[in-house]
Amino acid sequence: MGTKQTTIDIEGLRIPDTVNLECQVLADLISNPDIIGTVRSMITRDMFMVESLQKVWDTINDMANKGATIDLITISARVDQETQMELLKRTPGLFTDTMAHCRALLEMSTRRLVFSRCYEIMSRAGNPGTDYSELLSMPGNLVAELAGKVRPGTTTQPIGDVLNEWANDLQDRATGKLTRIPTGFQRLDGIVFGGWTPGNLIVMSARPSVGKSAIMLQMAIEAGRACFPSTVYSLEMPNTELGQRLGCSTGEIKQCDIASDETVKHLDWGKVERAIAHFDGIPVYLNTRLRAMDDICNDIMLQHQRGRCAIAFIDHLHIISGGNNRLTTYQQIKERTGRLKQLAMECNIPVVLLCQLNRLSENENRPPNLRDLRDSGSIEEDADIVLMLARHTNARSDPDIDMWVRKNRQGRADVCVELTGDFSTGFTVFRERW
């Protein structure tokens, strides 16, 4: 009895086409070249099907490496007219749109890889001359190749595994093991269930000179003391000023001791050494040089990979540079907060972002609420926790401030943590007011 030959309609299968998506990603990148570092962490040259688009990708990377200005005009001089027209057809997206386009291209290029490798396996399997052991190794090689394309944080988990991780976290907390990063304030720890949660974006807002930078430094030091390395990005103060604040916060040195060259001449250097010793071995890292969104995000990822960033602090949102200047302020803020939230999720660390409040609550003599955030819509949308600081009274000399928890995805909101400031050293140190 004869056997029936099984046939496969290869012609009916089409390799995934990503040309339109590739053009969109390139148009996004040309419109907002500051995000090239993030895009390069997801997209590679081999993901582009068409040689002309590969050349555009190479051109953008080359210009970025040389620090050249990247826009459609400068790119046009280095690509053919047909490619220019294809790029012009696309409407550039915001950062969140660009990331969605990049993820889609990553997925489609992976599908194309699977298609081509499977086609190769079928071709080899149909050839009697193919070595049997080589044929058996090909599926395994494909699996290994695909595993290299899976980015941290993008894998899915069964619900049972997720719940087991949650139970393990509870068990660790019950035995005293710190799994969340302490905030430095006992009542706030209780409100957020034990401290900062990895993957969360925490926004801390206040009017100028209320104390948000001082509290940020206290939180960073407290995290370091609990053996969670923290990195502080200060866009307002140089390292020397941050060092002075930390030194004075110990109580060993008072601001009047270093107010002038004459007082410094009579300084007790033993006190300086004791002040420095307060911070010996605490894993806190300060960066006051970076200003651009792309540079800050890339550095956070790098420091996290080096084990030097279990939590990041950024001071503050409204003076971060970079991005597309053609966007409205609201759109630029939305792009930044969306990107930082994504960064927190990908690195699995908390990111604490400082920002400004408008004057409305101050003028109306009331506690601040979410609508008092400058460009509040985007900030409120992306943040997991929103803290708002305000003086207990309108007097600028009032040492007491109220920390309002206005948004809290994990628990109670609209609760107040009362703090009091110690001005005795010339640098405010805040403690809970019971």
KEMAR-13935 format. One record per residue (C-alpha): residue number from 1; residue in three letters; x, y, z. Coordinates in Angstrom, 2 decimals, always signed. Example, Ala and Ser with C-alpha at 12.3 -4.5 7.8 and 13.67 -1.06 7.14 Angstrom:
(node 1; "ala"; (+12.30; -4.50; +7.80)),
(node 2; "ser"; (+13.67; -1.06; +7.14)),
***
This chain:
(node 1; "met"; (+0.00; +0.00; +0.00)),
(node 2; "gly"; (+1.43; +3.36; -0.99)),
(node 3; "thr"; (+1.90; +6.21; +1.42)),
(node 4; "lys"; (+0.44; +9.63; +0.79)),
(node 5; "gln"; (+3.01; +12.39; +0.51)),
(node 6; "thr"; (+2.39; +15.28; +2.97)),
(node 7; "thr"; (+2.88; +18.68; +1.39)),
(node 8; "ile"; (+3.31; +22.08; +3.01)),
(node 9; "asp"; (+2.13; +25.19; +1.22)),
(node 10; "ile"; (+5.20; +27.34; +1.85)),
(node 11; "glu"; (+3.95; +29.94; -0.63)),
(node 12; "gly"; (+0.93; +30.55; +1.60)),
(node 13; "leu"; (+3.18; +31.63; +4.48)),
(node 14; "arg"; (+4.44; +35.21; +4.46)),
(node 15; "ile"; (+7.40; +36.53; +6.34)),
(node 16; "pro"; (+6.30; +39.33; +8.75)),
(node 17; "asp"; (+6.71; +42.74; +7.08)),
(node 18; "thr"; (+7.89; +45.54; +9.38)),
(node 19; "val"; (+8.88; +48.27; +6.91)),
(node 20; "asn"; (+6.12; +50.67; +8.00)),
(node 21; "leu"; (+6.98; +50.10; +11.65)),
(node 22; "glu"; (+10.67; +50.62; +10.95)),
(node 23; "cys"; (+9.93; +53.96; +9.27)),
(node 24; "gln"; (+7.82; +55.00; +12.26)),
(node 25; "val"; (+10.58; +54.20; +14.76)),
(node 26; "leu"; (+13.12; +56.17; +12.71)),
(node 27; "ala"; (+10.73; +59.14; +12.38)),
(node 28; "asp"; (+10.17; +59.07; +16.16)),
(node 29; "leu"; (+13.90; +58.98; +16.78)),
(node 30; "ile"; (+14.71; +61.84; +14.38)),
(node 31; "ser"; (+12.04; +63.95; +16.07)),
(node 32; "asn"; (+13.37; +63.18; +19.55)),
(node 33; "pro"; (+17.06; +62.16; +19.30)),
(node 34; "asp"; (+17.65; +62.52; +23.05)),
(node 35; "ile"; (+16.08; +59.11; +23.62)),
(node 36; "ile"; (+18.52; +57.28; +21.36)),
(node 37; "gly"; (+20.19; +55.63; +24.36)),
(node 38; "thr"; (+16.94; +54.01; +25.45)),
(node 39; "val"; (+16.01; +53.05; +21.88)),
(node 40; "arg"; (+19.42; +51.47; +21.30)),
(node 41; "ser"; (+18.85; +49.24; +24.32)),
(node 42; "met"; (+15.88; +47.70; +22.45)),
(node 43; "ile"; (+16.54; +48.08; +18.72)),
(node 44; "thr"; (+19.46; +46.76; +16.66)),
(node 45; "arg"; (+20.45; +47.16; +13.01)),
(node 46; "asp"; (+19.38; +43.64; +12.02)),
(node 47; "met"; (+15.76; +44.47; +12.89)),
(node 48; "phe"; (+15.48; +46.64; +9.76)),
(node 49; "met"; (+14.47; +44.70; +6.64)),
(node 50; "val"; (+15.38; +47.34; +4.03)),
(node 51; "glu"; (+18.98; +48.38; +3.38)),
(node 52; "ser"; (+18.04; +52.06; +2.98)),
(node 53; "leu"; (+16.49; +52.08; +6.49)),
(node 54; "gln"; (+19.52; +50.30; +7.88)),
(node 55; "lys"; (+21.58; +53.20; +6.49)),
(node 56; "val"; (+19.30; +55.73; +8.21)),
(node 57; "trp"; (+19.75; +53.84; +11.49)),
(node 58; "asp"; (+23.54; +53.82; +10.98)),
(node 59; "thr"; (+23.49; +57.55; +10.17)),
(node 60; "ile"; (+21.53; +58.45; +13.31)),
(node 61; "asn"; (+23.87; +56.38; +15.49)),
(node 62; "asp"; (+26.96; +57.85; +13.87)),
(node 63; "met"; (+25.72; +61.43; +14.33)),
(node 64; "ala"; (+24.70; +60.73; +17.95)),
(node 65; "asn"; (+28.13; +59.28; +18.73)),
(node 66; "lys"; (+29.77; +62.41; +17.29)),
(node 67; "gly"; (+27.42; +64.76; +19.15)),
(node 68; "ala"; (+26.03; +66.19; +15.89)),
(node 69; "thr"; (+22.60; +67.80; +15.63)),
(node 70; "ile"; (+20.01; +65.27; +14.48)),
(node 71; "asp"; (+16.89; +66.41; +12.67)),
(node 72; "leu"; (+15.19; +65.69; +9.35)),
(node 73; "ile"; (+17.18; +68.40; +7.56)),
(node 74; "thr"; (+20.59; +67.04; +8.57)),
(node 75; "ile"; (+19.50; +63.45; +7.97)),
(node 76; "ser"; (+18.13; +64.33; +4.51)),
(node 77; "ala"; (+21.59; +65.16; +3.22)),
(node 78; "arg"; (+22.71; +61.60; +3.91)),
(node 79; "val"; (+19.74; +59.49; +2.70)),
(node 80; "asp"; (+18.02; +59.07; -0.66)),
(node 81; "gln"; (+14.91; +61.06; -1.58)),
(node 82; "glu"; (+12.56; +58.07; -1.59)),
(node 83; "thr"; (+13.52; +57.22; +2.00)),
(node 84; "gln"; (+13.04; +60.88; +2.98)),
(node 85; "met"; (+9.49; +60.80; +1.64)),
(node 86; "glu"; (+8.71; +57.59; +3.54)),
(node 87; "leu"; (+9.91; +59.16; +6.79)),
(node 88; "leu"; (+7.93; +62.36; +6.16)),
(node 89; "lys"; (+4.70; +60.36; +5.91)),
(node 90; "arg"; (+4.95; +59.42; +9.60)),
(node 91; "thr"; (+3.76; +61.57; +12.49)),
(node 92; "pro"; (+6.40; +61.41; +15.25)),
(node 93; "gly"; (+5.08; +60.14; +18.58)),
(node 94; "leu"; (+5.76; +61.04; +22.21)),
(node 95; "phe"; (+8.20; +58.99; +24.27)),
(node 96; "thr"; (+5.54; +56.52; +25.37)),
(node 97; "asp"; (+4.41; +56.11; +21.74)),
(node 98; "thr"; (+8.00; +55.60; +20.62)),
(node 99; "met"; (+8.55; +52.90; +23.24)),
(node 100; "ala"; (+5.37; +51.15; +22.06)),
(node 101; "his"; (+6.63; +51.29; +18.47)),
(node 102; "cys"; (+10.04; +49.92; +19.55)),
(node 103; "arg"; (+8.45; +47.05; +21.47)),
(node 104; "ala"; (+6.27; +46.24; +18.46)),
(node 105; "leu"; (+9.32; +46.24; +16.15)),
(node 106; "leu"; (+11.22; +44.02; +18.60)),
(node 107; "glu"; (+8.33; +41.55; +18.63)),
(node 108; "met"; (+7.84; +41.54; +14.85)),
(node 109; "ser"; (+11.54; +41.16; +14.14)),
(node 110; "thr"; (+11.59; +38.22; +16.54)),
(node 111; "arg"; (+8.68; +36.67; +14.64)),
(node 112; "arg"; (+10.64; +37.19; +11.42)),
(node 113; "leu"; (+13.65; +35.45; +12.98)),
(node 114; "val"; (+11.46; +32.49; +14.01)),
(node 115; "phe"; (+9.99; +32.33; +10.50)),
(node 116; "ser"; (+13.36; +32.29; +8.76)),
(node 117; "arg"; (+14.92; +29.79; +11.19)),
(node 118; "cys"; (+11.93; +27.44; +10.94)),
(node 119; "tyr"; (+12.05; +27.67; +7.15)),
(node 120; "glu"; (+15.73; +26.74; +7.33)),
(node 121; "ile"; (+14.97; +23.79; +9.66)),
(node 122; "met"; (+12.27; +22.51; +7.28)),
(node 123; "ser"; (+14.59; +22.86; +4.31)),
(node 124; "arg"; (+17.35; +20.94; +6.10)),
(node 125; "ala"; (+14.88; +18.29; +7.31)),
(node 126; "gly"; (+13.71; +17.72; +3.74)),
(node 127; "asn"; (+17.28; +17.25; +2.52)),
(node 128; "pro"; (+18.50; +13.63; +2.99)),
(node 129; "gly"; (+22.07; +14.90; +3.02)),
(node 130; "thr"; (+21.64; +16.92; +6.22)),
(node 131; "asp"; (+23.57; +15.49; +9.17)),
(node 132; "tyr"; (+21.09; +14.03; +11.68)),
(node 133; "ser"; (+22.82; +15.38; +14.82)),
(node 134; "glu"; (+23.05; +18.84; +13.24)),
(node 135; "leu"; (+19.32; +18.74; +12.44)),
(node 136; "leu"; (+18.43; +17.83; +16.05)),
(node 137; "ser"; (+20.52; +20.70; +17.42)),
(node 138; "met"; (+18.81; +23.37; +15.30)),
(node 139; "pro"; (+15.59; +23.76; +17.39)),
(node 140; "gly"; (+17.69; +24.09; +20.56)),
(node 141; "asn"; (+19.86; +26.74; +18.90)),
(node 142; "leu"; (+16.72; +28.65; +17.95)),
(node 143; "val"; (+15.46; +28.58; +21.54)),
(node 144; "ala"; (+18.81; +29.90; +22.80)),
(node 145; "glu"; (+18.77; +32.65; +20.16)),
(node 146; "leu"; (+15.25; +33.69; +21.18)),
(node 147; "ala"; (+16.17; +33.70; +24.87)),
(node 148; "gly"; (+18.77; +36.35; +24.14)),
(node 149; "lys"; (+16.03; +38.62; +22.82)),
(node 150; "val"; (+13.88; +38.49; +25.96)),
(node 151; "arg"; (+14.44; +41.70; +27.94)),
(node 152; "pro"; (+14.36; +41.71; +31.76)),
(node 153; "gly"; (+10.91; +42.60; +33.01)),
(node 154; "thr"; (+9.12; +41.50; +29.83)),
(node 155; "thr"; (+8.58; +37.85; +30.74)),
(node 156; "thr"; (+5.15; +36.69; +31.82)),
(node 157; "gln"; (+4.52; +34.62; +34.95)),
(node 158; "pro"; (+1.77; +32.21; +35.98)),
(node 159; "ile"; (-0.52; +33.67; +38.62)),
(node 160; "gly"; (+0.57; +30.97; +41.06)),
(node 161; "asp"; (+4.20; +32.08; +40.81)),
(node 162; "val"; (+3.20; +35.71; +41.39)),
(node 163; "leu"; (+1.24; +34.79; +44.52)),
(node 164; "asn"; (+4.10; +32.62; +45.81)),
(node 165; "glu"; (+6.47; +35.57; +45.42)),
(node 166; "trp"; (+4.03; +37.72; +47.36)),
(node 167; "ala"; (+3.85; +35.10; +50.14)),
(node 168; "asn"; (+7.66; +34.91; +50.24)),
(node 169; "asp"; (+7.79; +38.69; +50.59)),
(node 170; "leu"; (+5.37; +38.52; +53.55)),
(node 171; "gln"; (+7.43; +35.76; +55.15)),
(node 172; "asp"; (+10.62; +37.79; +54.78)),
(node 173; "arg"; (+8.93; +40.76; +56.41)),
(node 174; "ala"; (+7.62; +38.58; +59.23)),
(node 175; "thr"; (+11.15; +37.35; +60.00)),
(node 176; "gly"; (+12.56; +40.87; +59.97)),
(node 177; "lys"; (+14.25; +40.73; +56.58)),
(node 178; "leu"; (+13.99; +44.03; +54.73)),
(node 179; "thr"; (+12.48; +43.54; +51.28)),
(node 180; "arg"; (+11.24; +47.10; +50.87)),
(node 181; "ile"; (+13.35; +50.18; +51.21)),
(node 182; "pro"; (+12.67; +52.17; +54.39)),
(node 183; "thr"; (+11.55; +55.76; +53.86)),
(node 184; "gly"; (+13.22; +57.08; +56.99)),
(node 185; "phe"; (+9.89; +57.91; +58.61)),
(node 186; "gln"; (+8.14; +55.21; +60.64)),
(node 187; "arg"; (+4.56; +56.36; +60.02)),
(node 188; "leu"; (+5.16; +56.75; +56.29)),
(node 189; "asp"; (+6.60; +53.22; +56.21)),
(node 190; "gly"; (+3.35; +51.98; +57.71)),
(node 191; "ile"; (+1.22; +53.83; +55.17)),
(node 192; "val"; (+3.13; +52.35; +52.21)),
(node 193; "phe"; (+3.28; +48.84; +53.75)),
(node 194; "gly"; (+6.87; +48.70; +54.87)),
(node 195; "gly"; (+8.67; +51.14; +52.60)),
(node 196; "trp"; (+9.27; +51.93; +48.95)),
(node 197; "thr"; (+8.24; +49.19; +46.52)),
(node 198; "pro"; (+10.49; +48.26; +43.55)),
(node 199; "gly"; (+8.97; +49.42; +40.26)),
(node 200; "asn"; (+7.16; +52.38; +41.83)),
(node 201; "leu"; (+7.43; +56.02; +40.77)),
(node 202; "ile"; (+7.15; +58.23; +43.86)),
(node 203; "val"; (+6.58; +61.95; +43.37)),
(node 204; "met"; (+7.45; +64.31; +46.23)),
(node 205; "ser"; (+6.32; +67.88; +45.67)),
(node 206; "ala"; (+6.52; +71.19; +47.53)),
(node 207; "arg"; (+6.93; +74.91; +47.08)),
(node 208; "pro"; (+10.56; +76.17; +47.02)),
(node 209; "ser"; (+12.47; +76.18; +50.35)),
(node 210; "val"; (+9.99; +73.97; +52.20)),
(node 211; "gly"; (+12.45; +71.11; +52.62)),
(node 212; "lys"; (+11.97; +68.54; +49.85)),
(node 213; "ser"; (+15.71; +68.37; +49.00)),
(node 214; "ala"; (+16.61; +67.90; +52.67)),
(node 215; "ile"; (+14.06; +65.12; +53.07)),
(node 216; "met"; (+15.29; +63.52; +49.84)),
(node 217; "leu"; (+18.85; +63.36; +51.23)),
(node 218; "gln"; (+17.56; +61.92; +54.51)),
(node 219; "met"; (+15.66; +59.23; +52.61)),
(node 220; "ala"; (+18.75; +58.38; +50.52)),
(node 221; "ile"; (+20.93; +58.08; +53.63)),
(node 222; "glu"; (+18.32; +55.96; +55.41)),
(node 223; "ala"; (+18.14; +53.61; +52.40)),
(node 224; "gly"; (+21.93; +53.34; +52.40)),
(node 225; "arg"; (+22.03; +52.58; +56.12)),
(node 226; "ala"; (+19.59; +49.73; +55.47)),
(node 227; "cys"; (+22.09; +48.39; +52.86)),
(node 228; "phe"; (+20.09; +49.55; +49.82)),
(node 229; "pro"; (+22.49; +51.52; +47.58)),
(node 230; "ser"; (+20.94; +54.81; +46.49)),
(node 231; "thr"; (+21.88; +57.25; +43.75)),
(node 232; "val"; (+20.94; +60.93; +43.99)),
(node 233; "tyr"; (+20.73; +63.11; +40.87)),
(node 234; "ser"; (+20.67; +66.75; +41.93)),
(node 235; "leu"; (+20.12; +69.24; +39.12)),
(node 236; "glu"; (+20.13; +72.23; +41.48)),
(node 237; "met"; (+23.14; +71.87; +43.80)),
(node 238; "pro"; (+26.81; +70.95; +43.23)),
(node 239; "asn"; (+28.39; +68.09; +45.17)),
(node 240; "thr"; (+30.21; +70.52; +47.48)),
(node 241; "glu"; (+26.90; +72.03; +48.64)),
(node 242; "leu"; (+25.38; +68.59; +49.14)),
(node 243; "gly"; (+28.46; +67.61; +51.14)),
(node 244; "gln"; (+28.12; +70.72; +53.29)),
(node 245; "arg"; (+24.46; +69.94; +53.98)),
(node 246; "leu"; (+25.26; +66.38; +54.99)),
(node 247; "gly"; (+28.18; +67.47; +57.17)),
(node 248; "cys"; (+26.07; +70.04; +59.00)),
(node 249; "ser"; (+23.19; +67.58; +59.43)),
(node 250; "thr"; (+25.32; +65.55; +61.86)),
(node 251; "gly"; (+25.38; +68.36; +64.43)),
(node 252; "glu"; (+29.18; +68.23; +64.59)),
(node 253; "ile"; (+29.53; +71.33; +62.39)),
(node 254; "lys"; (+27.24; +74.35; +62.49)),
(node 255; "gln"; (+26.74; +76.66; +59.57)),
(node 256; "cys"; (+28.14; +79.58; +61.57)),
(node 257; "asp"; (+31.39; +77.59; +61.93)),
(node 258; "ile"; (+31.98; +77.78; +58.18)),
(node 259; "ala"; (+30.25; +81.07; +57.38)),
(node 260; "ser"; (+33.46; +82.92; +56.44)),
(node 261; "asp"; (+37.15; +82.30; +55.77)),
(node 262; "glu"; (+37.92; +83.72; +59.18)),
(node 263; "thr"; (+35.66; +81.25; +61.03)),
(node 264; "val"; (+37.06; +78.38; +58.99)),
(node 265; "lys"; (+40.58; +79.25; +60.22)),
(node 266; "his"; (+39.44; +78.44; +63.76)),
(node 267; "leu"; (+37.49; +75.34; +62.82)),
(node 268; "asp"; (+37.82; +72.26; +64.99)),
(node 269; "trp"; (+39.03; +69.72; +62.40)),
(node 270; "gly"; (+38.30; +66.90; +64.77)),
(node 271; "lys"; (+34.61; +67.77; +64.41)),
(node 272; "val"; (+34.97; +67.69; +60.62)),
(node 273; "glu"; (+36.45; +64.20; +60.79)),
(node 274; "arg"; (+33.67; +63.05; +63.12)),
(node 275; "ala"; (+31.05; +64.49; +60.74)),
(node 276; "ile"; (+32.60; +62.58; +57.83)),
(node 277; "ala"; (+32.71; +59.39; +59.92)),
(node 278; "his"; (+28.91; +59.52; +60.29)),
(node 279; "phe"; (+28.66; +58.45; +56.63)),
(node 280; "asp"; (+31.52; +55.93; +56.43)),
(node 281; "gly"; (+30.51; +52.90; +54.40)),
(node 282; "ile"; (+27.01; +54.14; +53.55)),
(node 283; "pro"; (+26.36; +53.27; +49.86)),
(node 284; "val"; (+24.99; +56.61; +48.65)),
(node 285; "tyr"; (+26.20; +58.04; +45.33)),
(node 286; "leu"; (+25.76; +61.65; +44.22)),
(node 287; "asn"; (+25.61; +62.94; +40.66)),
(node 288; "thr"; (+25.23; +66.65; +39.98)),
(node 289; "arg"; (+26.52; +66.76; +36.41)),
(node 290; "leu"; (+23.75; +65.16; +34.39)),
(node 291; "arg"; (+20.90; +67.33; +33.13)),
(node 292; "ala"; (+19.36; +65.58; +30.11)),
(node 293; "met"; (+16.62; +62.99; +30.52)),
(node 294; "asp"; (+18.41; +60.48; +28.31)),
(node 295; "asp"; (+21.67; +60.79; +30.26)),
(node 296; "ile"; (+19.97; +60.40; +33.64)),
(node 297; "cys"; (+18.01; +57.31; +32.57)),
(node 298; "asn"; (+21.04; +55.67; +31.00)),
(node 299; "asp"; (+23.14; +56.35; +34.10)),
(node 300; "ile"; (+20.47; +54.90; +36.41)),
(node 301; "met"; (+20.42; +51.71; +34.31)),
(node 302; "leu"; (+24.23; +51.56; +34.37)),
(node 303; "gln"; (+24.51; +52.15; +38.13)),
(node 304; "his"; (+21.78; +49.58; +38.75)),
(node 305; "gln"; (+23.67; +47.00; +36.70)),
(node 306; "arg"; (+26.76; +47.77; +38.79)),
(node 307; "gly"; (+24.85; +47.18; +42.03)),
(node 308; "arg"; (+25.03; +50.85; +43.03)),
(node 309; "cys"; (+21.38; +51.84; +42.59)),
(node 310; "ala"; (+18.61; +50.03; +44.47)),
(node 311; "ile"; (+16.69; +53.33; +44.56)),
(node 312; "ala"; (+17.11; +56.55; +42.55)),
(node 313; "phe"; (+16.31; +60.12; +43.62)),
(node 314; "ile"; (+15.97; +62.95; +41.07)),
(node 315; "asp"; (+15.80; +66.64; +42.05)),
(node 316; "his"; (+13.82; +67.82; +40.20)),
(node 317; "leu"; (+11.33; +67.19; +37.35)),
(node 318; "his"; (+10.82; +70.69; +35.99)),
(node 319; "ile"; (+14.52; +71.43; +35.32)),
(node 320; "ile"; (+15.37; +68.21; +33.48)),
(node 321; "ser"; (+16.51; +69.11; +29.97)),
(node 322; "gly"; (+16.25; +67.26; +26.69)),
(node 323; "gly"; (+13.24; +66.08; +24.78)),
(node 324; "asn"; (+11.35; +67.57; +21.87)),
(node 325; "asn"; (+11.15; +71.36; +22.23)),
(node 326; "arg"; (+8.26; +71.43; +19.78)),
(node 327; "leu"; (+6.05; +69.73; +22.34)),
(node 328; "thr"; (+3.97; +71.68; +24.84)),
(node 329; "thr"; (+5.16; +71.82; +28.46)),
(node 330; "tyr"; (+2.40; +69.38; +29.42)),
(node 331; "gln"; (+3.54; +66.91; +26.73)),
(node 332; "gln"; (+7.19; +67.22; +27.78)),
(node 333; "ile"; (+6.31; +66.56; +31.43)),
(node 334; "lys"; (+4.14; +63.59; +30.43)),
(node 335; "glu"; (+7.02; +62.19; +28.39)),
(node 336; "arg"; (+9.43; +62.48; +31.33)),
(node 337; "thr"; (+7.14; +60.94; +33.95)),
(node 338; "gly"; (+6.12; +58.15; +31.59)),
(node 339; "arg"; (+9.73; +57.37; +30.87)),
(node 340; "leu"; (+10.74; +57.34; +34.54)),
(node 341; "lys"; (+7.84; +55.05; +35.42)),
(node 342; "gln"; (+8.92; +52.67; +32.68)),
(node 343; "leu"; (+12.52; +52.86; +33.92)),
(node 344; "ala"; (+11.41; +51.98; +37.46)),
(node 345; "met"; (+9.54; +48.95; +36.12)),
(node 346; "glu"; (+12.38; +47.75; +33.88)),
(node 347; "cys"; (+15.09; +48.11; +36.56)),
(node 348; "asn"; (+12.66; +46.97; +39.30)),
(node 349; "ile"; (+13.67; +49.82; +41.61)),
(node 350; "pro"; (+11.77; +52.71; +43.19)),
(node 351; "val"; (+12.37; +56.11; +41.59)),
(node 352; "val"; (+11.70; +59.15; +43.79)),
(node 353; "leu"; (+11.07; +62.25; +41.69)),
(node 354; "leu"; (+10.91; +65.74; +43.18)),
(node 355; "cys"; (+8.78; +68.45; +41.60)),
(node 356; "gln"; (+7.28; +71.87; +42.23)),
(node 357; "leu"; (+3.82; +72.83; +43.43)),
(node 358; "asn"; (+2.01; +75.86; +42.07)),
(node 359; "arg"; (+1.07; +78.76; +44.36)),
(node 360; "leu"; (-2.65; +78.03; +44.58)),
(node 361; "ser"; (-2.72; +76.20; +47.92)),
(node 362; "glu"; (-0.39; +78.77; +49.46)),
(node 363; "asn"; (-2.57; +81.64; +48.26)),
(node 364; "glu"; (-5.75; +79.92; +49.48)),
(node 365; "asn"; (-4.17; +79.01; +52.84)),
(node 366; "arg"; (-5.04; +75.30; +52.65)),
(node 367; "pro"; (-3.17; +71.97; +52.44)),
(node 368; "pro"; (-2.05; +71.09; +48.89)),
(node 369; "asn"; (-3.90; +68.51; +46.82)),
(node 370; "leu"; (-3.29; +66.82; +43.47)),
(node 371; "arg"; (-4.58; +69.71; +41.39)),
(node 372; "asp"; (-1.78; +71.88; +42.84)),
(node 373; "leu"; (+0.87; +69.89; +40.98)),
(node 374; "arg"; (+2.31; +71.84; +38.09)),
(node 375; "asp"; (+1.07; +70.05; +34.93)),
(node 376; "ser"; (-0.74; +67.75; +37.33)),
(node 377; "gly"; (-2.53; +65.46; +34.88)),
(node 378; "ser"; (+0.51; +63.59; +33.61)),
(node 379; "ile"; (+2.31; +63.50; +36.97)),
(node 380; "glu"; (-0.71; +62.15; +38.80)),
(node 381; "glu"; (-1.34; +59.56; +36.08)),
(node 382; "asp"; (+2.14; +58.00; +36.13)),
(node 383; "ala"; (+2.95; +58.24; +39.85)),
(node 384; "asp"; (+2.23; +55.34; +42.21)),
(node 385; "ile"; (+2.63; +57.55; +45.27)),
(node 386; "val"; (+2.34; +61.34; +45.51)),
(node 387; "leu"; (+3.69; +63.12; +48.61)),
(node 388; "met"; (+3.03; +66.82; +49.16)),
(node 389; "leu"; (+4.96; +68.92; +51.65)),
(node 390; "ala"; (+3.61; +72.14; +53.17)),
(node 391; "arg"; (+4.48; +74.25; +56.18)),
(node 392; "his"; (+2.19; +73.75; +59.14)),
(node 393; "thr"; (+1.62; +77.50; +59.18)),
(node 394; "asn"; (+2.35; +80.26; +56.66)),
(node 395; "ala"; (+5.33; +81.48; +58.69)),
(node 396; "arg"; (+8.61; +80.77; +56.88)),
(node 397; "ser"; (+10.31; +80.27; +60.24)),
(node 398; "asp"; (+7.87; +77.51; +61.20)),
(node 399; "pro"; (+9.94; +74.32; +61.70)),
(node 400; "asp"; (+6.90; +72.05; +61.36)),
(node 401; "ile"; (+5.79; +70.71; +57.98)),
(node 402; "asp"; (+3.02; +68.35; +56.96)),
(node 403; "met"; (+3.72; +65.52; +54.53)),
(node 404; "trp"; (+0.43; +64.69; +52.82)),
(node 405; "val"; (+0.08; +61.30; +51.09)),
(node 406; "arg"; (-2.30; +62.35; +48.32)),
(node 407; "lys"; (-2.03; +59.28; +46.12)),
(node 408; "asn"; (-1.16; +55.77; +47.21)),
(node 409; "arg"; (-1.88; +52.85; +44.92)),
(node 410; "gln"; (-1.04; +50.42; +47.70)),
(node 411; "gly"; (-3.21; +51.75; +50.50)),
(node 412; "arg"; (-4.56; +54.79; +52.27)),
(node 413; "ala"; (-4.39; +58.25; +50.77)),
(node 414; "asp"; (-5.18; +61.73; +52.05)),
(node 415; "val"; (-3.35; +61.06; +55.30)),
(node 416; "cys"; (-0.78; +63.33; +56.88)),
(node 417; "val"; (+2.65; +62.53; +58.36)),
(node 418; "glu"; (+3.62; +65.38; +60.68)),
(node 419; "leu"; (+7.30; +66.36; +60.65)),
(node 420; "thr"; (+9.33; +68.89; +62.56)),
(node 421; "gly"; (+12.60; +70.43; +61.49)),
(node 422; "asp"; (+15.71; +70.97; +63.60)),
(node 423; "phe"; (+17.37; +74.24; +62.54)),
(node 424; "ser"; (+20.07; +74.22; +65.21)),
(node 425; "thr"; (+22.90; +73.22; +62.87)),
(node 426; "gly"; (+21.98; +75.58; +60.03)),
(node 427; "phe"; (+20.75; +72.64; +57.97)),
(node 428; "thr"; (+17.25; +71.32; +58.55)),
(node 429; "val"; (+16.93; +67.75; +59.75)),
(node 430; "phe"; (+13.34; +66.51; +59.81)),
(node 431; "arg"; (+11.88; +64.12; +62.35)),
(node 432; "glu"; (+8.38; +62.85; +62.97)),
(node 433; "arg"; (+6.21; +65.03; +65.19)),
(node 434; "trp"; (+4.24; +62.87; +67.63)),
***
